[in-house]
């Protein structure tokens, strides 16, 4: 893959659909992703009236029929079958809403992985509503060996319940792109327990221990300077821990669901570069107000220099244009030779299926069995994607379930037919046209 520099300026806020923006961002161009996406809570969120974020709202309800783009399903099914298995399994066990939410997240997490540098990592903020399903999804996208931590953010705000233990935590999933990731352990040390430290004096690091995976950070009260009234706002201190641990000064921090800009403000305070995306109309004003409020303690000249020089930032309302090689291959596809797919006569998976069915009939091209029910036939590739096979109709075949499983990403169609003959799985009475 040909790498390129970031194709946007430092301190850029993109306004719009983050999937379209991320598809325009260069590969391996950010050092850290720290983001707080929707949680699939099944309700709507609205900002506090008369607050800076007044008018901000978003719907956290999901429907397979209304919220899932067929292009997402085609992309995931063709290039990321393990990811599609997670989505379908969650859809079956939990319901269509979880399947739709995971499809929405999957195409975006795939884009985030491509954008992340090889030394980078991602913190995905969620809660117990979907954390277990998201972990399985991230295992499929990043690889289960790239899982680093399940972090518990513990807080004490809110009331209790007479029917269950108080629900006072969120979940943050930490994954890396490779095993060569940044982790500044000395920057996240905390004091040892007093009793243990005294009993073993001199045996421990004088600067304390690396903090555990349970973080106790209070939510900002409504009267706090950092509070905007945004419906799902998180404390800056929480995201500063992530940035200290997994990035260095001058590196690029990215938040594709930046909302009221907590990640961006943390990056600004810690001398990191940053880029964010949000679809909220008031995002630009919120970022501007928060950056200004962070420097109100400066003298007039210092503040003026900050706001109109190094502190200025850019609002961009269209996706960037990639200056790298435009590679979009799946993370686990080891394509031997890249072939550019034809732009003309592109079809959806459904259109390809119907086209092949009309030309070849309801026959498995791997074993020559004919089926009365076409649901037994599955769309697959002739030359596997792992060997550079295209998603184009010219590289498509219809196979029965057993043949598709046997073929996997190992055989071409001719190789599958040879294997079927060796295993005596071919239909003997009907010659192939």
Secondary structure, 3 states (H helix, E strand, C coil): CCCCCCCCCCCEEEECCHHHHHHCCCCCCEEEEEECCCCCCCEEEECCCCCCCCCCEEEECCCHHHHCCHHHHHHHHHHCHHHHHHHHHHHHHCCHHHHHHHHHHHHHHHHHHHHEEEEEEEEEEECCCCHHHHHHHHHHHHCHHHEEEEEEEECCCCCCCCCCCCCCEEEEEEEECCCCCCCCHHHHEECCCHHHHHHCCCCCCCCCEECCCEEECCCCCCCCCCCCCCCCCCCHHHHHHHHHHHCCCCCEEEECCCCCCHHHHHHHHCCCEEEEEECCCCHHHHHHHHHHHCCCCCCHHHHHHHHHHHCCCEEECCCCCCCCCCCCCCCCCCCCCCCCCCCCCCCCHHHHHHHHHHHHCCECCCCCCECCCHHHEEEEECCCHHHCCCCCHHHEEEEEHHHHHHHCCCCCHHHHHHHHHHCCCCCCCCCCC
